[in-house]
Amino acid sequence: MKIIQIGTGGWGKNHTRILSEFGVLSAICDMNKERAKEFGEKYNVNYYDSLDQIMTNEDFDGAFVCTPTSTHSEIATRLIENKKHVFVEKPLTYLSEDGEKLVEKAKKNKVILTSGYIERFNPAVARVKEFLKSKEYGELIRLEFYREHRMPSHIKDVGIIYDTSVHDIDTAMWLFDETPELVFAKSGSINHDHENFATIMLGFKDDRIATISSNWITPTRVRNFNAVCTDGRIFSDFITQEIRVETENGTESPKERKAEPLSLEIRNFLDTIDGKKELVVKPEQAVNVTRIAEAALLSSQKGIPIYLDIK
């Protein structure tokens, strides 16, 4: 199998490393000529500084698109129309209607399309999913997500909702196993062109809710969530992969084997291409995340709840 990567800056450098470790990386492309040369030589693969060049000169099975959000739709469209399997870093597209078009094109060209909602592959999240499915601690009624850190220097074209909150939007839908009925959000900006702090409330059926609080202001790196159930509260840390369960009988800390979520995520995409596994993040689900992010921005701008009808 031959896989190319388009965009190696920021988070993308980690994809390059893992694809090389898996022995499938065949070429990279980055508009930054110096970075393209650096990564090409580091991983001993062909390198290019334009999409046209890599599409013309390379024979490959699939591609990773790790470029700014505003470029995702155009790049993925070209790849899909050339019948290549495509992994697009989150969010899938900036506009949900563009995501819908990609899904249809992927079906028409019979190729695999997915997006990088990595927390589904985090062992600490997967374990919580198991707890909720078994109802070991009762029914899930509320999710509370927290993410804090300084603003990533490479993020220029979107704010915190599209870059960061989307992870928790996806995780909330995955854990509740449904889409929300309404979105209410409030966001703001301090010394940034886009919003750099936001709180989002997702309303699900039967009065269950998820709250998502994120900021790019505080220096401490925080990424965790609570799953509040009728018979206990489950705390999970995205970073340390620590889990704590609090019940009326006390607190316990289940021990889980740690793993690199990105490695598991990339392996799922490669195994799906090979027909060995089923895709964990369906493209339709990625489009739904974008729809909710759009609704969150609109809610914040207008100061009203946005009611949804997502199938």
C-alpha positions as a Markdown table, in Angstrom:
| # | Residue | x | y | z |
|---|---|---|---|---|
| 1 | Met | 0.0 | 0.0 | 0.0 |
| 2 | Lys | 1.2 | 3.5 | -0.9 |
| 3 | Ile | 0.0 | 6.5 | 1.1 |
| 4 | Ile | 0.8 | 10.2 | 0.5 |
| 5 | Gln | 0.4 | 13.1 | 2.9 |
| 6 | Ile | -0.5 | 16.6 | 2.0 |
| 7 | Gly | 0.5 | 19.1 | 4.6 |
| 8 | Thr | 3.1 | 18.3 | 7.3 |
| 9 | Gly | 2.9 | 21.3 | 9.5 |
| 10 | Gly | 1.5 | 21.5 | 13.0 |
| 11 | Trp | -0.3 | 18.3 | 14.0 |
| 12 | Gly | 0.5 | 16.8 | 10.6 |
| 13 | Lys | 4.1 | 16.0 | 11.5 |
| 14 | Asn | 2.7 | 13.2 | 13.7 |
| 15 | His | 0.9 | 11.6 | 10.9 |
| 16 | Thr | 4.1 | 11.6 | 8.8 |
| 17 | Arg | 6.0 | 9.9 | 11.6 |
| 18 | Ile | 3.4 | 7.1 | 12.1 |
| 19 | Leu | 2.8 | 6.5 | 8.4 |
| 20 | Ser | 6.5 | 6.1 | 8.0 |
| 21 | Glu | 6.6 | 3.7 | 11.0 |
| 22 | Phe | 3.9 | 1.7 | 9.3 |
| 23 | Gly | 5.9 | 1.5 | 6.1 |
| 24 | Val | 3.3 | 3.0 | 3.9 |
| 25 | Leu | 4.4 | 6.6 | 3.4 |
| 26 | Ser | 5.5 | 7.0 | -0.2 |
| 27 | Ala | 5.5 | 10.8 | -0.7 |
| 28 | Ile | 4.7 | 14.1 | 0.9 |
| 29 | Cys | 3.5 | 17.5 | -0.2 |
| 30 | Asp | 3.8 | 20.8 | 1.6 |
| 31 | Met | 3.6 | 24.4 | 0.2 |
| 32 | Asn | 6.5 | 25.3 | 2.4 |
| 33 | Lys | 9.4 | 24.1 | 0.2 |
| 34 | Glu | 11.8 | 24.0 | 3.1 |
| 35 | Arg | 9.5 | 21.9 | 5.2 |
| 36 | Ala | 8.7 | 19.6 | 2.3 |
| 37 | Lys | 12.4 | 19.0 | 1.7 |
| 38 | Glu | 13.1 | 18.5 | 5.4 |
| 39 | Phe | 10.4 | 15.8 | 5.9 |
| 40 | Gly | 11.1 | 14.2 | 2.5 |
| 41 | Glu | 14.8 | 13.7 | 3.4 |
| 42 | Lys | 14.0 | 12.7 | 7.0 |
| 43 | Tyr | 11.6 | 9.9 | 6.0 |
| 44 | Asn | 13.4 | 9.1 | 2.7 |
| 45 | Val | 10.3 | 9.7 | 0.5 |
| 46 | Asn | 9.6 | 11.8 | -2.6 |
| 47 | Tyr | 8.6 | 15.4 | -1.7 |
| 48 | Tyr | 6.7 | 18.1 | -3.6 |
| 49 | Asp | 5.5 | 21.6 | -3.0 |
| 50 | Ser | 2.3 | 21.5 | -5.1 |
| 51 | Leu | -0.7 | 19.3 | -5.3 |
| 52 | Asp | -0.4 | 19.1 | -9.1 |
| 53 | Gln | 3.1 | 17.8 | -8.9 |
| 54 | Ile | 2.3 | 15.0 | -6.5 |
| 55 | Met | -0.9 | 14.0 | -8.3 |
| 56 | Thr | 1.0 | 13.8 | -11.6 |
| 57 | Asn | 4.1 | 12.0 | -10.5 |
| 58 | Glu | 3.0 | 9.6 | -7.8 |
| 59 | Asp | 1.0 | 6.4 | -8.0 |
| 60 | Phe | -0.7 | 5.9 | -4.6 |
| 61 | Asp | -3.7 | 4.2 | -3.0 |
| 62 | Gly | -4.8 | 6.9 | -0.4 |
| 63 | Ala | -3.9 | 10.3 | 1.0 |
| 64 | Phe | -3.9 | 12.1 | 4.3 |
| 65 | Val | -5.0 | 15.8 | 4.1 |
| 66 | Cys | -3.5 | 17.7 | 7.0 |
| 67 | Thr | -3.8 | 21.2 | 5.7 |
| 68 | Pro | -5.8 | 24.3 | 6.9 |
| 69 | Thr | -9.5 | 23.7 | 7.2 |
| 70 | Ser | -10.3 | 26.2 | 4.4 |
| 71 | Thr | -8.4 | 23.9 | 1.9 |
| 72 | His | -9.9 | 20.6 | 2.9 |
| 73 | Ser | -12.8 | 20.5 | 0.4 |
| 74 | Glu | -10.9 | 21.4 | -2.7 |
| 75 | Ile | -8.0 | 19.0 | -2.0 |
| 76 | Ala | -10.3 | 16.1 | -1.0 |
| 77 | Thr | -12.4 | 16.6 | -4.0 |
| 78 | Arg | -9.5 | 16.2 | -6.4 |
| 79 | Leu | -8.3 | 13.1 | -4.6 |
| 80 | Ile | -11.7 | 11.5 | -4.6 |
| 81 | Glu | -12.3 | 12.3 | -8.2 |
| 82 | Asn | -9.1 | 10.5 | -8.9 |
| 83 | Lys | -10.5 | 7.4 | -7.0 |
| 84 | Lys | -8.1 | 7.8 | -4.0 |
| 85 | His | -9.1 | 6.9 | -0.5 |
| 86 | Val | -8.9 | 10.0 | 1.7 |
| 87 | Phe | -8.4 | 10.7 | 5.4 |
| 88 | Val | -9.1 | 14.4 | 6.1 |
| 89 | Glu | -8.0 | 15.9 | 9.4 |
| 90 | Lys | -10.9 | 17.4 | 11.4 |
| 91 | Pro | -13.1 | 19.1 | 10.7 |
| 92 | Leu | -13.9 | 17.4 | 7.4 |
| 93 | Thr | -14.8 | 20.7 | 5.8 |
| 94 | Tyr | -15.6 | 24.3 | 6.9 |
| 95 | Leu | -19.1 | 24.1 | 5.4 |
| 96 | Ser | -21.4 | 21.1 | 6.0 |
| 97 | Glu | -22.7 | 21.4 | 2.5 |
| 98 | Asp | -19.2 | 20.9 | 1.1 |
| 99 | Gly | -18.9 | 17.8 | 3.4 |
| 100 | Glu | -22.1 | 16.4 | 2.0 |
| 101 | Lys | -20.7 | 16.8 | -1.5 |
| 102 | Leu | -17.6 | 14.9 | -0.5 |
| 103 | Val | -19.6 | 12.1 | 0.9 |
| 104 | Glu | -21.6 | 11.7 | -2.3 |
| 105 | Lys | -18.4 | 11.8 | -4.4 |
| 106 | Ala | -16.8 | 9.2 | -2.3 |
| 107 | Lys | -19.8 | 6.9 | -2.7 |
| 108 | Lys | -19.9 | 7.5 | -6.5 |
| 109 | Asn | -16.2 | 6.8 | -6.8 |
| 110 | Lys | -16.3 | 3.9 | -4.4 |
| 111 | Val | -13.5 | 5.2 | -2.1 |
| 112 | Ile | -13.1 | 5.4 | 1.6 |
| 113 | Leu | -13.5 | 8.8 | 3.2 |
| 114 | Thr | -13.0 | 9.6 | 6.9 |
| 115 | Ser | -12.0 | 12.5 | 9.2 |
| 116 | Gly | -9.7 | 12.8 | 12.2 |
| 117 | Tyr | -12.0 | 12.5 | 15.2 |
| 118 | Ile | -9.2 | 11.0 | 17.2 |
| 119 | Glu | -10.8 | 10.7 | 20.7 |
| 120 | Arg | -12.8 | 7.7 | 19.6 |
| 121 | Phe | -9.5 | 5.9 | 19.5 |
| 122 | Asn | -8.4 | 7.1 | 22.9 |
| 123 | Pro | -8.4 | 4.1 | 25.3 |
| 124 | Ala | -9.7 | 6.3 | 28.1 |
| 125 | Val | -12.7 | 7.2 | 26.0 |
| 126 | Ala | -13.3 | 3.8 | 24.6 |
| 127 | Arg | -13.4 | 2.4 | 28.1 |
| 128 | Val | -16.1 | 4.9 | 29.1 |
| 129 | Lys | -18.0 | 3.9 | 26.0 |
| 130 | Glu | -18.0 | 0.3 | 27.3 |
| 131 | Phe | -19.2 | 1.4 | 30.8 |
| 132 | Leu | -22.0 | 3.3 | 29.2 |
| 133 | Lys | -23.0 | 0.5 | 26.9 |
| 134 | Ser | -23.2 | -2.0 | 29.7 |
| 135 | Lys | -25.0 | 0.5 | 32.0 |
| 136 | Glu | -22.6 | -0.6 | 34.8 |
| 137 | Tyr | -23.1 | 2.8 | 36.4 |
| 138 | Gly | -26.7 | 3.4 | 35.3 |
| 139 | Glu | -28.0 | 5.7 | 32.6 |
| 140 | Leu | -25.9 | 8.5 | 31.1 |
| 141 | Ile | -27.6 | 11.8 | 31.8 |
| 142 | Arg | -24.9 | 14.4 | 31.3 |
| 143 | Leu | -21.4 | 14.9 | 29.8 |
| 144 | Glu | -19.1 | 17.7 | 30.8 |
| 145 | Phe | -16.0 | 18.5 | 28.6 |
| 146 | Tyr | -13.1 | 20.8 | 29.5 |
| 147 | Arg | -10.2 | 21.8 | 27.2 |
| 148 | Glu | -7.7 | 24.6 | 28.0 |
| 149 | His | -4.3 | 25.6 | 26.7 |
| 150 | Arg | -2.6 | 28.4 | 24.9 |
| 151 | Met | -3.6 | 29.0 | 21.3 |
| 152 | Pro | -1.7 | 26.8 | 18.8 |
| 153 | Ser | 0.5 | 29.1 | 16.7 |
| 154 | His | -0.3 | 27.2 | 13.4 |
| 155 | Ile | -4.0 | 27.8 | 13.6 |
| 156 | Lys | -4.9 | 30.8 | 11.5 |
| 157 | Asp | -8.2 | 30.2 | 9.6 |
| 158 | Val | -10.6 | 29.0 | 12.3 |
| 159 | Gly | -11.4 | 29.6 | 15.9 |
| 160 | Ile | -11.6 | 27.3 | 18.9 |
| 161 | Ile | -15.0 | 25.8 | 18.0 |
| 162 | Tyr | -13.8 | 24.4 | 14.6 |
| 163 | Asp | -10.4 | 23.4 | 15.8 |
| 164 | Thr | -11.0 | 22.2 | 19.4 |
| 165 | Ser | -14.6 | 22.0 | 20.4 |
| 166 | Val | -15.4 | 19.7 | 17.4 |
| 167 | His | -13.5 | 16.9 | 19.2 |
| 168 | Asp | -15.9 | 17.0 | 22.1 |
| 169 | Ile | -19.0 | 17.5 | 19.9 |
| 170 | Asp | -18.0 | 14.2 | 18.2 |
| 171 | Thr | -17.3 | 12.5 | 21.4 |
| 172 | Ala | -20.6 | 13.6 | 22.9 |
| 173 | Met | -22.5 | 12.2 | 20.0 |
| 174 | Trp | -20.5 | 8.9 | 20.1 |
| 175 | Leu | -21.1 | 8.4 | 23.8 |
| 176 | Phe | -24.8 | 9.3 | 23.7 |
| 177 | Asp | -25.0 | 7.4 | 20.4 |
| 178 | Glu | -27.3 | 10.0 | 18.9 |
| 179 | Thr | -27.3 | 13.6 | 17.5 |
| 180 | Pro | -28.5 | 16.6 | 19.6 |
| 181 | Glu | -31.8 | 18.3 | 19.1 |
| 182 | Leu | -30.6 | 21.8 | 20.0 |
| 183 | Val | -27.4 | 23.8 | 20.3 |
| 184 | Phe | -26.8 | 26.9 | 22.5 |
| 185 | Ala | -23.4 | 28.6 | 22.6 |
| 186 | Lys | -21.6 | 31.6 | 23.8 |
| 187 | Ser | -18.1 | 32.5 | 22.6 |
| 188 | Gly | -15.7 | 35.4 | 22.5 |
| 189 | Ser | -12.3 | 36.6 | 21.4 |
| 190 | Ile | -9.3 | 38.1 | 23.1 |
| 191 | Asn | -6.6 | 39.3 | 20.8 |
| 192 | His | -7.5 | 36.9 | 18.0 |
| 193 | Asp | -9.4 | 37.1 | 14.7 |
| 194 | His | -11.6 | 34.2 | 15.6 |
| 195 | Glu | -13.2 | 33.1 | 18.9 |
| 196 | Asn | -10.7 | 31.7 | 21.4 |
| 197 | Phe | -13.0 | 30.8 | 24.2 |
| 198 | Ala | -16.4 | 29.1 | 24.0 |
| 199 | Thr | -19.0 | 27.2 | 25.9 |
| 200 | Ile | -21.5 | 25.0 | 24.0 |
| 201 | Met | -24.5 | 23.2 | 25.3 |
| 202 | Leu | -25.9 | 20.3 | 23.3 |
| 203 | Gly | -29.4 | 19.2 | 24.2 |
| 204 | Phe | -30.3 | 15.6 | 23.5 |
| 205 | Lys | -33.6 | 13.8 | 23.8 |
| 206 | Asp | -35.0 | 13.0 | 27.3 |
| 207 | Asp | -33.4 | 16.2 | 28.7 |
| 208 | Arg | -29.9 | 14.8 | 28.6 |
| 209 | Ile | -27.2 | 17.3 | 27.9 |
| 210 | Ala | -23.5 | 17.8 | 27.1 |
| 211 | Thr | -21.6 | 21.0 | 28.0 |
| 212 | Ile | -18.3 | 21.8 | 26.2 |
| 213 | Ser | -16.0 | 24.5 | 27.6 |
| 214 | Ser | -12.9 | 25.4 | 25.8 |
| 215 | Asn | -10.3 | 28.2 | 25.8 |
| 216 | Trp | -7.0 | 29.2 | 24.2 |
| 217 | Ile | -6.2 | 31.6 | 27.0 |
| 218 | Thr | -5.0 | 29.7 | 30.1 |
| 219 | Pro | -1.4 | 28.3 | 30.1 |
| 220 | Thr | -2.3 | 24.9 | 31.7 |
| 221 | Arg | -3.0 | 22.1 | 29.3 |
| 222 | Val | -6.3 | 20.5 | 30.3 |
| 223 | Arg | -8.3 | 17.9 | 28.4 |
| 224 | Asn | -10.8 | 15.9 | 30.3 |
| 225 | Phe | -14.5 | 15.0 | 30.7 |
| 226 | Asn | -17.0 | 13.7 | 33.2 |
| 227 | Ala | -19.8 | 11.3 | 32.3 |
| 228 | Val | -22.5 | 11.8 | 34.9 |
| 229 | Cys | -24.7 | 8.6 | 35.3 |
| 230 | Thr | -27.6 | 7.8 | 37.5 |
| 231 | Asp | -25.4 | 5.5 | 39.7 |
| 232 | Gly | -22.0 | 7.2 | 39.5 |
| 233 | Arg | -19.7 | 9.7 | 37.9 |
| 234 | Ile | -16.9 | 8.7 | 35.5 |
| 235 | Phe | -13.9 | 11.0 | 35.1 |
| 236 | Ser | -11.7 | 10.5 | 32.0 |
| 237 | Asp | -8.5 | 12.4 | 31.1 |
| 238 | Phe | -7.7 | 12.6 | 27.4 |
| 239 | Ile | -4.0 | 13.2 | 28.0 |
| 240 | Thr | -3.0 | 10.8 | 30.8 |
| 241 | Gln | -5.7 | 8.3 | 29.8 |
| 242 | Glu | -6.6 | 8.1 | 33.5 |
| 243 | Ile | -10.1 | 7.0 | 34.5 |
| 244 | Arg | -11.8 | 7.4 | 37.9 |
| 245 | Val | -15.2 | 6.2 | 38.9 |
| 246 | Glu | -17.1 | 7.7 | 41.8 |
| 247 | Thr | -20.0 | 5.9 | 43.4 |
| 248 | Glu | -21.7 | 5.7 | 46.7 |
| 249 | Asn | -19.3 | 3.0 | 47.6 |
| 250 | Gly | -16.2 | 5.2 | 47.0 |
| 251 | Thr | -13.7 | 5.9 | 44.2 |
| 252 | Glu | -12.0 | 3.4 | 42.0 |
| 253 | Ser | -9.4 | 3.8 | 39.2 |
| 254 | Pro | -9.7 | 1.1 | 36.5 |
| 255 | Lys | -6.3 | 0.3 | 35.0 |
| 256 | Glu | -6.2 | 0.4 | 31.2 |
| 257 | Arg | -3.4 | -0.3 | 28.8 |
| 258 | Lys | -2.3 | 3.0 | 27.3 |
| 259 | Ala | -1.9 | 3.5 | 23.5 |
| 260 | Glu | -1.3 | 6.4 | 21.1 |
| 261 | Pro | -4.7 | 7.3 | 19.7 |
| 262 | Leu | -3.3 | 8.7 | 16.5 |
| 263 | Ser | -1.6 | 5.4 | 15.7 |
| 264 | Leu | -4.9 | 3.5 | 16.3 |
| 265 | Glu | -6.8 | 6.0 | 14.2 |
| 266 | Ile | -4.4 | 5.7 | 11.2 |
| 267 | Arg | -4.3 | 1.9 | 11.5 |
| 268 | Asn | -8.1 | 1.8 | 11.3 |
| 269 | Phe | -8.0 | 3.8 | 8.0 |
| 270 | Leu | -5.3 | 1.6 | 6.5 |
| 271 | Asp | -7.1 | -1.6 | 7.7 |
| 272 | Thr | -10.4 | -0.4 | 6.2 |
| 273 | Ile | -8.7 | 0.1 | 2.8 |
| 274 | Asp | -7.4 | -3.4 | 3.1 |
| 275 | Gly | -10.9 | -4.7 | 3.9 |
| 276 | Lys | -9.8 | -5.9 | 7.4 |
| 277 | Lys | -11.8 | -3.5 | 9.5 |
| 278 | Glu | -14.9 | -1.3 | 9.5 |
| 279 | Leu | -14.4 | 2.4 | 9.4 |
| 280 | Val | -14.8 | 3.8 | 13.0 |
| 281 | Val | -15.5 | 7.4 | 11.9 |
| 282 | Lys | -18.1 | 7.5 | 9.1 |
| 283 | Pro | -18.0 | 10.5 | 6.8 |
| 284 | Glu | -21.6 | 11.2 | 7.5 |
| 285 | Gln | -20.8 | 11.5 | 11.2 |
| 286 | Ala | -18.0 | 14.0 | 10.4 |
| 287 | Val | -20.5 | 16.1 | 8.4 |
| 288 | Asn | -22.9 | 16.1 | 11.4 |
| 289 | Val | -20.1 | 17.5 | 13.6 |
| 290 | Thr | -19.6 | 20.4 | 11.1 |
| 291 | Arg | -23.4 | 21.0 | 11.2 |
| 292 | Ile | -23.3 | 21.3 | 14.9 |
| 293 | Ala | -20.2 | 23.6 | 14.8 |
| 294 | Glu | -22.0 | 25.8 | 12.4 |
| 295 | Ala | -25.0 | 25.9 | 14.7 |
| 296 | Ala | -22.8 | 26.8 | 17.7 |
| 297 | Leu | -21.3 | 29.7 | 15.8 |
| 298 | Leu | -24.7 | 30.9 | 14.7 |
| 299 | Ser | -26.1 | 30.6 | 18.2 |
| 300 | Ser | -23.2 | 32.6 | 19.7 |
| 301 | Gln | -23.6 | 35.3 | 17.1 |
| 302 | Lys | -27.4 | 35.6 | 17.5 |
| 303 | Gly | -27.7 | 34.8 | 21.2 |
| 304 | Ile | -30.4 | 32.2 | 20.6 |
| 305 | Pro | -30.7 | 28.4 | 20.7 |
| 306 | Ile | -30.5 | 26.6 | 17.4 |
| 307 | Tyr | -32.9 | 23.7 | 16.9 |
| 308 | Leu | -31.6 | 20.9 | 14.8 |
| 309 | Asp | -33.1 | 18.1 | 12.7 |
| 310 | Ile | -30.1 | 15.8 | 11.9 |
| 311 | Lys | -30.8 | 12.3 | 10.7 |
